[in-house]
Every structure is written in structure tokens, then in C-alpha cells.
């Protein structure tokens, strides 16, 4: 004979409170995720493939010495350059 399943009512109450606190948009996303848990969108597949390709390129660059090493004196310059590029991208959008 199988034993009856134990129901964790405290967990159910907590989940209910969380769900009720969600916005309508968040609930829609949750429902979509619950109905299609194993489906991955085409965008996610594309993003993964792009990321895999970029990682492979990075590994190859490391192996062939195509990288720049930074130290305490050159790192602040790099960070400033990255910040400036980011600000330029934001201004372009």
C-alpha cells in the first residue's frame, strides 16, 4: 500500500502569497513558464549559439596569444575607455 502524500500547507500558503503579489505581467510570464517548462525560445537558442561561438573565439585568441595583459597602471585607462564606449552607446540609442 502506498502512503498518502504529505501536503506542505505552509509552502502552499507562501507560494499563494507570492503569486498574489505578482503583477499581471509577472503572472503571465509565470503561467507561460509553467505551461511550457521545457521549451526554449528561438531567441534563447540563438543567444546560446552566439555565446558558444564567442567563447570559442575567445579560447582560440587566448591560445594564440591574441590578448592584452593589464596591470595596476594600465587598468584604469581600460576602465575609462569601457565607460566612454558605454556612454556613447547609450547616447546613440
BATI-893729 format. One record per atom (N, C-alpha, C): residue number from 0; residue in three letters; atom name; x, y, z. Coordinates in nm, 4 decimals. Each point is the difference from the previous one (the first is absolute). Layout:
<atoms>
+-----+------+------+----------+----------+----------+
| pos | code | site |       px |       py |       pz |
+-----+------+------+----------+----------+----------+
| NUM |  ala |   CA |        X |        Y |        Z |
...
+-----+------+------+----------+----------+----------+
</atoms>
This chain:
<atoms>
+-----+------+------+----------+----------+----------+
| pos | code | site |       px |       py |       pz |
+-----+------+------+----------+----------+----------+
|   0 |  unk |    N |   0.0824 |  -0.1182 |   0.0000 |
|   0 |  unk |   CA |  -0.0824 |   0.1182 |   0.0000 |
|   0 |  unk |    C |   0.0870 |   0.1247 |   0.0000 |
|   1 |  unk |    N |  -0.0467 |   0.0986 |  -0.0683 |
|   1 |  unk |   CA |   0.0733 |   0.1256 |  -0.0005 |
|   1 |  unk |    C |  -0.0564 |   0.0924 |   0.1064 |
|   2 |  unk |    N |   0.0913 |   0.0770 |   0.0580 |
|   2 |  unk |   CA |  -0.0411 |   0.0938 |   0.1028 |
|   2 |  unk |    C |  -0.0531 |   0.1261 |  -0.0672 |
|   3 |  unk |    N |  -0.0972 |   0.0655 |   0.0642 |
|   3 |  unk |   CA |  -0.0506 |   0.1246 |  -0.0585 |
|   3 |  unk |    C |   0.1104 |   0.1056 |  -0.0038 |
|   4 |  unk |    N |  -0.0026 |   0.0805 |  -0.1015 |
|   4 |  unk |   CA |   0.1013 |   0.1041 |  -0.0153 |
|   4 |  unk |    C |  -0.0155 |   0.1046 |   0.1090 |
|   5 |  unk |    N |   0.1120 |   0.0450 |   0.0513 |
|   5 |  unk |   CA |  -0.0020 |   0.1050 |   0.1002 |
|   5 |  unk |    C |  -0.0053 |   0.1337 |  -0.0718 |
|   6 |  unk |    N |  -0.0902 |   0.0845 |   0.0414 |
|   6 |  unk |   CA |  -0.0150 |   0.1299 |  -0.0628 |
|   6 |  unk |    C |   0.0618 |   0.1056 |   0.0905 |
|   7 |  unk |    N |   0.0889 |   0.0758 |  -0.0549 |
|   7 |  unk |   CA |   0.0659 |   0.1069 |   0.0739 |
|   7 |  unk |    C |  -0.0854 |   0.1251 |  -0.0157 |
|   8 |  unk |    N |  -0.0959 |   0.0162 |   0.0895 |
|   8 |  unk |   CA |  -0.0940 |   0.1118 |  -0.0114 |
|   8 |  unk |    C |   0.0681 |   0.1349 |   0.0192 |
|   9 |  unk |    N |   0.1037 |   0.0039 |   0.0819 |
|   9 |  unk |   CA |   0.0709 |   0.1273 |   0.0201 |
|   9 |  unk |    C |   0.0653 |   0.0450 |  -0.1303 |
|  10 |  unk |    N |   0.0589 |  -0.0941 |  -0.0732 |
|  10 |  unk |   CA |   0.0616 |   0.0338 |  -0.1271 |
|  10 |  unk |    C |  -0.1060 |   0.0462 |  -0.0997 |
|  11 |  unk |    N |  -0.1131 |  -0.0679 |  -0.0020 |
|  11 |  unk |   CA |  -0.1080 |   0.0374 |  -0.0921 |
|  11 |  unk |    C |  -0.0504 |   0.1402 |   0.0330 |
|  12 |  unk |    N |  -0.0158 |   0.0295 |   0.1299 |
|  12 |  unk |   CA |  -0.0435 |   0.1337 |   0.0409 |
|  12 |  unk |    C |   0.1013 |   0.1066 |  -0.0427 |
|  13 |  unk |    N |   0.1270 |  -0.0306 |   0.0183 |
|  13 |  unk |   CA |   0.1057 |   0.0949 |  -0.0375 |
|  13 |  unk |    C |  -0.0010 |   0.0226 |  -0.1508 |
|  14 |  unk |    N |  -0.0096 |  -0.1073 |  -0.0773 |
|  14 |  unk |   CA |  -0.0042 |   0.0135 |  -0.1458 |
|  14 |  unk |    C |  -0.1223 |   0.0801 |  -0.0439 |
|  15 |  unk |    N |  -0.1120 |  -0.0238 |   0.0655 |
|  15 |  unk |   CA |  -0.1221 |   0.0738 |  -0.0323 |
|  15 |  unk |    C |   0.0199 |   0.1487 |   0.0238 |
|  16 |  unk |    N |   0.0616 |   0.0350 |   0.1113 |
|  16 |  unk |   CA |   0.0259 |   0.1413 |   0.0304 |
|  16 |  unk |    C |   0.0928 |   0.0621 |  -0.1038 |
|  17 |  unk |    N |   0.1005 |  -0.0753 |  -0.0390 |
|  17 |  unk |   CA |   0.0945 |   0.0506 |  -0.1005 |
|  17 |  unk |    C |  -0.0719 |   0.0228 |  -0.1319 |
|  18 |  unk |    N |  -0.0795 |  -0.0956 |  -0.0424 |
|  18 |  unk |   CA |  -0.0707 |   0.0108 |  -0.1277 |
|  18 |  unk |    C |  -0.0972 |   0.1176 |   0.0021 |
|  19 |  unk |    N |  -0.0704 |   0.0168 |   0.1123 |
|  19 |  unk |   CA |  -0.0941 |   0.1112 |   0.0102 |
|  19 |  unk |    C |   0.0709 |   0.1354 |  -0.0008 |
|  20 |  unk |    N |   0.1261 |   0.0037 |   0.0402 |
|  20 |  unk |   CA |   0.0759 |   0.1255 |   0.0024 |
|  20 |  unk |    C |   0.0580 |   0.0355 |  -0.1365 |
|  21 |  unk |    N |  -0.0051 |  -0.0932 |  -0.0945 |
|  21 |  unk |   CA |   0.0564 |   0.0253 |  -0.1327 |
|  21 |  unk |    C |  -0.0868 |   0.0980 |  -0.0775 |
|  22 |  unk |    N |   0.0649 |   0.0740 |  -0.0894 |
|  22 |  unk |   CA |  -0.0757 |   0.0853 |  -0.0916 |
|  22 |  unk |    C |  -0.0651 |  -0.0893 |  -0.1055 |
|  23 |  unk |    N |  -0.0901 |   0.0569 |  -0.0753 |
|  23 |  unk |   CA |  -0.0682 |  -0.0780 |  -0.1043 |
|  23 |  unk |    C |   0.1004 |  -0.0531 |  -0.1020 |
|  24 |  unk |    N |   0.0963 |   0.0841 |  -0.0360 |
|  24 |  unk |   CA |   0.1026 |  -0.0418 |  -0.0964 |
|  24 |  unk |    C |   0.0838 |  -0.1148 |   0.0562 |
|  25 |  unk |    N |   0.0370 |   0.0093 |   0.1270 |
|  25 |  unk |   CA |   0.0788 |  -0.1056 |   0.0632 |
|  25 |  unk |    C |  -0.0794 |  -0.1303 |   0.0073 |
|  26 |  unk |    N |  -0.1293 |   0.0106 |   0.0280 |
|  26 |  unk |   CA |  -0.0849 |  -0.1205 |   0.0022 |
|  26 |  unk |    C |  -0.0070 |  -0.0643 |  -0.1375 |
|  27 |  unk |    N |  -0.0117 |   0.0834 |  -0.1038 |
|  27 |  unk |   CA |  -0.0039 |  -0.0535 |  -0.1367 |
|  27 |  unk |    C |   0.1288 |  -0.0755 |  -0.0323 |
|  28 |  unk |    N |   0.1125 |   0.0576 |   0.0400 |
|  28 |  unk |   CA |   0.1286 |  -0.0660 |  -0.0232 |
|  28 |  unk |    C |   0.0056 |  -0.1313 |   0.0766 |
|  29 |  unk |    N |  -0.0445 |   0.0005 |   0.1250 |
|  29 |  unk |   CA |  -0.0009 |  -0.1224 |   0.0811 |
|  29 |  unk |    C |  -0.0877 |  -0.1074 |  -0.0637 |
|  30 |  unk |    N |  -0.1174 |   0.0376 |  -0.0437 |
|  30 |  unk |   CA |  -0.0905 |  -0.0965 |  -0.0643 |
|  30 |  unk |    C |   0.0644 |  -0.0571 |  -0.1252 |
|  31 |  unk |    N |   0.0624 |   0.0871 |  -0.0794 |
|  31 |  unk |   CA |   0.0677 |  -0.0470 |  -0.1213 |
|  31 |  unk |    C |   0.1108 |  -0.0993 |   0.0344 |
|  32 |  unk |    N |   0.0794 |   0.0317 |   0.1027 |
|  32 |  unk |   CA |   0.1093 |  -0.0897 |   0.0406 |
|  32 |  unk |    C |  -0.0545 |  -0.1329 |   0.0504 |
|  33 |  unk |    N |  -0.1116 |   0.0043 |   0.0729 |
|  33 |  unk |   CA |  -0.0581 |  -0.1241 |   0.0525 |
|  33 |  unk |    C |  -0.0572 |  -0.0872 |  -0.1114 |
|  34 |  unk |    N |  -0.0566 |   0.0633 |  -0.1006 |
|  34 |  unk |   CA |  -0.0608 |  -0.0757 |  -0.1093 |
|  34 |  unk |    C |   0.1019 |  -0.0515 |  -0.1005 |
|  35 |  unk |    N |   0.1147 |   0.0669 |  -0.0105 |
|  35 |  unk |   CA |   0.1029 |  -0.0401 |  -0.0958 |
|  35 |  unk |    C |   0.1364 |  -0.0061 |   0.0687 |
|  36 |  unk |    N |   0.0156 |  -0.0867 |   0.1008 |
|  36 |  unk |   CA |   0.1245 |   0.0009 |   0.0768 |
|  36 |  unk |    C |   0.1230 |  -0.0456 |  -0.0776 |
|  37 |  unk |    N |  -0.0174 |  -0.0882 |  -0.0960 |
|  37 |  unk |   CA |   0.1165 |  -0.0556 |  -0.0691 |
|  37 |  unk |    C |   0.0250 |   0.0631 |  -0.1356 |
|  38 |  unk |    N |  -0.0884 |   0.0896 |  -0.0392 |
|  38 |  unk |   CA |   0.0187 |   0.0640 |  -0.1295 |
|  38 |  unk |    C |   0.0909 |   0.1199 |   0.0161 |
|  39 |  unk |    N |   0.0966 |   0.0083 |  -0.0877 |
|  39 |  unk |   CA |   0.0919 |   0.1130 |  -0.0003 |
|  39 |  unk |    C |  -0.0319 |   0.0829 |  -0.1226 |
|  40 |  unk |    N |  -0.0141 |   0.1293 |   0.0177 |
|  40 |  unk |   CA |  -0.0353 |   0.0856 |  -0.1129 |
|  40 |  unk |    C |   0.1132 |   0.0028 |  -0.1027 |
|  41 |  unk |    N |  -0.0367 |   0.0378 |  -0.1214 |
|  41 |  unk |   CA |   0.0994 |   0.0105 |  -0.1067 |
|  41 |  unk |    C |   0.1069 |   0.1021 |   0.0362 |
|  42 |  unk |    N |  -0.0413 |   0.1098 |   0.0648 |
|  42 |  unk |   CA |   0.0974 |   0.1019 |   0.0396 |
|  42 |  unk |    C |   0.1006 |  -0.0566 |   0.0994 |
|  43 |  unk |    N |  -0.0469 |  -0.0796 |   0.0950 |
|  43 |  unk |   CA |   0.0905 |  -0.0588 |   0.0981 |
|  43 |  unk |    C |   0.0968 |  -0.0959 |  -0.0678 |
|  44 |  unk |    N |  -0.0492 |  -0.0781 |  -0.0955 |
|  44 |  unk |   CA |   0.0883 |  -0.0909 |  -0.0746 |
|  44 |  unk |    C |   0.1048 |   0.0795 |  -0.0780 |
|  45 |  unk |    N |  -0.0433 |   0.1075 |  -0.0648 |
|  45 |  unk |   CA |   0.0911 |   0.0832 |  -0.0760 |
|  45 |  unk |    C |   0.1032 |   0.0633 |   0.0927 |
|  46 |  unk |    N |  -0.0472 |   0.0497 |   0.1146 |
|  46 |  unk |   CA |   0.0919 |   0.0609 |   0.0958 |
|  46 |  unk |    C |   0.1032 |  -0.1004 |   0.0484 |
|  47 |  unk |    N |  -0.0420 |  -0.1210 |   0.0275 |
|  47 |  unk |   CA |   0.0930 |  -0.1037 |   0.0458 |
|  47 |  unk |    C |   0.1034 |  -0.0325 |  -0.1057 |
|  48 |  unk |    N |  -0.0458 |  -0.0136 |  -0.1239 |
|  48 |  unk |   CA |   0.0922 |  -0.0313 |  -0.1092 |
|  48 |  unk |    C |   0.1001 |   0.1133 |  -0.0201 |
|  49 |  unk |    N |  -0.0478 |   0.1232 |   0.0060 |
|  49 |  unk |   CA |   0.0890 |   0.1149 |  -0.0144 |
|  49 |  unk |    C |   0.1021 |   0.0010 |   0.1126 |
|  50 |  unk |    N |  -0.0459 |  -0.0249 |   0.1219 |
|  50 |  unk |   CA |   0.0903 |  -0.0019 |   0.1149 |
|  50 |  unk |    C |   0.1050 |  -0.1103 |  -0.0145 |
|  51 |  unk |    N |  -0.0428 |  -0.1185 |  -0.0451 |
|  51 |  unk |   CA |   0.0944 |  -0.1099 |  -0.0206 |
|  51 |  unk |    C |   0.1064 |   0.0386 |  -0.1027 |
|  52 |  unk |    N |  -0.0427 |   0.0648 |  -0.1081 |
|  52 |  unk |   CA |   0.0940 |   0.0417 |  -0.1041 |
|  52 |  unk |    C |   0.0987 |   0.1031 |   0.0535 |
|  53 |  unk |    N |  -0.0520 |   0.0956 |   0.0786 |
|  53 |  unk |   CA |   0.0870 |   0.1040 |   0.0552 |
|  53 |  unk |    C |   0.0997 |  -0.0590 |   0.0997 |
|  54 |  unk |    N |  -0.0433 |  -0.0965 |   0.0777 |
|  54 |  unk |   CA |   0.0909 |  -0.0667 |   0.0939 |
|  54 |  unk |    C |   0.1087 |  -0.0747 |  -0.0758 |
|  55 |  unk |    N |  -0.0387 |  -0.0698 |  -0.1070 |
|  55 |  unk |   CA |   0.0981 |  -0.0734 |  -0.0804 |
|  55 |  unk |    C |   0.1025 |   0.0954 |  -0.0604 |
|  56 |  unk |    N |  -0.0469 |   0.1157 |  -0.0467 |
|  56 |  unk |   CA |   0.0921 |   0.0995 |  -0.0556 |
|  56 |  unk |    C |   0.0949 |   0.0490 |   0.1091 |
|  57 |  unk |    N |  -0.0540 |   0.0264 |   0.1192 |
|  57 |  unk |   CA |   0.0830 |   0.0458 |   0.1109 |
|  57 |  unk |    C |   0.1050 |  -0.1010 |   0.0400 |
|  58 |  unk |    N |  -0.0379 |  -0.1274 |   0.0043 |
|  58 |  unk |   CA |   0.0956 |  -0.1059 |   0.0341 |
|  58 |  unk |    C |   0.1104 |  -0.0058 |  -0.1049 |
|  59 |  unk |    N |  -0.0397 |   0.0088 |  -0.1256 |
|  59 |  unk |   CA |   0.0994 |  -0.0030 |  -0.1077 |
|  59 |  unk |    C |   0.0948 |   0.1193 |   0.0112 |
|  60 |  unk |    N |  -0.0544 |   0.1173 |   0.0296 |
|  60 |  unk |   CA |   0.0845 |   0.1183 |   0.0146 |
|  60 |  unk |    C |   0.0982 |  -0.0165 |   0.1158 |
|  61 |  unk |    N |  -0.0455 |  -0.0573 |   0.1093 |
|  61 |  unk |   CA |   0.0895 |  -0.0243 |   0.1134 |
|  61 |  unk |    C |   0.1121 |  -0.0960 |  -0.0384 |
|  62 |  unk |    N |  -0.0361 |  -0.1052 |  -0.0728 |
|  62 |  unk |   CA |   0.0981 |  -0.1010 |  -0.0386 |
|  62 |  unk |    C |   0.1050 |   0.0548 |  -0.0960 |
|  63 |  unk |    N |  -0.0392 |   0.0965 |  -0.0815 |
|  63 |  unk |   CA |   0.0936 |   0.0550 |  -0.0986 |
|  63 |  unk |    C |   0.0660 |   0.1292 |   0.0477 |
|  64 |  unk |    N |  -0.0257 |   0.0375 |   0.1248 |
|  64 |  unk |   CA |   0.0651 |   0.1182 |   0.0558 |
|  64 |  unk |    C |  -0.0603 |   0.1319 |  -0.0434 |
|  65 |  unk |    N |  -0.1211 |  -0.0028 |  -0.0512 |
|  65 |  unk |   CA |  -0.0650 |   0.1234 |  -0.0447 |
|  65 |  unk |    C |  -0.0781 |   0.0630 |   0.1152 |
|  66 |  unk |    N |   0.0725 |   0.0509 |   0.0971 |
|  66 |  unk |   CA |  -0.0641 |   0.0669 |   0.1133 |
|  66 |  unk |    C |   0.0961 |   0.1026 |   0.0574 |
|  67 |  unk |    N |  -0.0528 |   0.0855 |   0.0834 |
|  67 |  unk |   CA |   0.0797 |   0.1040 |   0.0638 |
|  67 |  unk |    C |  -0.0050 |  -0.0207 |   0.1504 |
|  68 |  unk |    N |   0.1141 |   0.0055 |   0.0625 |
|  68 |  unk |   CA |   0.0051 |  -0.0092 |   0.1453 |
|  68 |  unk |    C |  -0.0023 |   0.1406 |   0.0580 |
|  69 |  unk |    N |  -0.0710 |   0.0161 |   0.1102 |
|  69 |  unk |   CA |  -0.0087 |   0.1298 |   0.0658 |
|  69 |  unk |    C |   0.0567 |  -0.0114 |   0.1411 |
|  70 |  unk |    N |   0.0557 |   0.1127 |   0.0476 |
|  70 |  unk |   CA |   0.0514 |   0.0041 |   0.1364 |
|  70 |  unk |    C |  -0.0626 |   0.1197 |   0.0716 |
|  71 |  unk |    N |   0.0481 |   0.0296 |   0.1181 |
|  71 |  unk |   CA |  -0.0573 |   0.1078 |   0.0803 |
|  71 |  unk |    C |   0.0088 |   0.1368 |  -0.0673 |
|  72 |  unk |    N |   0.0961 |   0.0183 |  -0.0869 |
|  72 |  unk |   CA |   0.0138 |   0.1299 |  -0.0658 |
|  72 |  unk |    C |  -0.0820 |   0.0096 |  -0.1284 |
|  73 |  unk |    N |  -0.0194 |  -0.1091 |  -0.0702 |
|  73 |  unk |   CA |  -0.0738 |   0.0044 |  -0.1265 |
|  73 |  unk |    C |  -0.1496 |  -0.0288 |   0.0165 |
|  74 |  unk |    N |  -0.0371 |  -0.0642 |   0.1096 |
|  74 |  unk |   CA |  -0.1405 |  -0.0368 |   0.0210 |
|  74 |  unk |    C |  -0.0932 |   0.1211 |   0.0111 |
|  75 |  unk |    N |   0.0356 |   0.1069 |   0.0709 |
|  75 |  unk |   CA |  -0.0899 |   0.1162 |   0.0057 |
|  75 |  unk |    C |  -0.0318 |   0.0581 |  -0.1381 |
|  76 |  unk |    N |   0.0975 |  -0.0003 |  -0.0893 |
|  76 |  unk |   CA |  -0.0234 |   0.0463 |  -0.1372 |
|  76 |  unk |    C |  -0.1018 |  -0.0877 |  -0.0715 |
|  77 |  unk |    N |   0.0129 |  -0.1311 |   0.0171 |
|  77 |  unk |   CA |  -0.0947 |  -0.0931 |  -0.0623 |
|  77 |  unk |    C |  -0.1405 |   0.0256 |   0.0529 |
|  78 |  unk |    N |  -0.0142 |   0.0151 |   0.1293 |
|  78 |  unk |   CA |  -0.1314 |   0.0231 |   0.0597 |
|  78 |  unk |    C |  -0.0615 |   0.1300 |  -0.0499 |
|  79 |  unk |    N |   0.0811 |   0.1029 |  -0.0148 |
|  79 |  unk |   CA |  -0.0481 |   0.1280 |  -0.0525 |
|  79 |  unk |    C |  -0.0475 |  -0.0166 |  -0.1436 |
|  80 |  unk |    N |   0.0746 |  -0.0723 |  -0.0802 |
|  80 |  unk |   CA |  -0.0382 |  -0.0250 |  -0.1397 |
|  80 |  unk |    C |  -0.1327 |  -0.0756 |  -0.0073 |
|  81 |  unk |    N |  -0.0153 |  -0.1022 |   0.0831 |
|  81 |  unk |   CA |  -0.1245 |  -0.0779 |   0.0018 |
|  81 |  unk |    C |  -0.1170 |   0.0892 |   0.0393 |
|  82 |  unk |    N |   0.0196 |   0.0841 |   0.0997 |
|  82 |  unk |   CA |  -0.1049 |   0.0907 |   0.0450 |
|  82 |  unk |    C |  -0.0400 |   0.0960 |  -0.1117 |
|  83 |  unk |    N |   0.0987 |   0.0545 |  -0.0712 |
|  83 |  unk |   CA |  -0.0284 |   0.0930 |  -0.1092 |
|  83 |  unk |    C |  -0.0768 |  -0.0682 |  -0.1123 |
|  84 |  unk |    N |   0.0399 |  -0.1213 |  -0.0333 |
|  84 |  unk |   CA |  -0.0711 |  -0.0748 |  -0.1060 |
|  84 |  unk |    C |  -0.1448 |  -0.0254 |   0.0409 |
|  85 |  unk |    N |  -0.0201 |  -0.0360 |   0.1261 |
|  85 |  unk |   CA |  -0.1347 |  -0.0253 |   0.0492 |
|  85 |  unk |    C |  -0.0861 |   0.1261 |  -0.0069 |
|  86 |  unk |    N |   0.0565 |   0.1127 |   0.0369 |
|  86 |  unk |   CA |  -0.0740 |   0.1261 |  -0.0063 |
|  86 |  unk |    C |  -0.0338 |   0.0359 |  -0.1454 |
|  87 |  unk |    N |   0.0926 |  -0.0254 |  -0.0908 |
|  87 |  unk |   CA |  -0.0262 |   0.0271 |  -0.1414 |
|  87 |  unk |    C |  -0.1132 |  -0.0880 |  -0.0526 |
|  88 |  unk |    N |   0.0001 |  -0.1259 |   0.0395 |
|  88 |  unk |   CA |  -0.1088 |  -0.0904 |  -0.0441 |
|  88 |  unk |    C |  -0.1347 |   0.0473 |   0.0528 |
|  89 |  unk |    N |  -0.0026 |   0.0407 |   0.1268 |
|  89 |  unk |   CA |  -0.1250 |   0.0492 |   0.0576 |
|  89 |  unk |    C |  -0.0494 |   0.1249 |  -0.0709 |
|  90 |  unk |    N |   0.0908 |   0.0887 |  -0.0372 |
|  90 |  unk |   CA |  -0.0373 |   0.1221 |  -0.0716 |
|  90 |  unk |    C |  -0.0531 |  -0.0304 |  -0.1396 |
|  91 |  unk |    N |   0.0512 |  -0.1056 |  -0.0635 |
|  91 |  unk |   CA |  -0.0426 |  -0.0377 |  -0.1339 |
|  91 |  unk |    C |  -0.1385 |  -0.0637 |  -0.0002 |
|  92 |  unk |    N |  -0.0404 |  -0.0563 |   0.1131 |
|  92 |  unk |   CA |  -0.1298 |  -0.0695 |   0.0055 |
|  92 |  unk |    C |  -0.1129 |   0.0928 |   0.0197 |
+-----+------+------+----------+----------+----------+
</atoms>
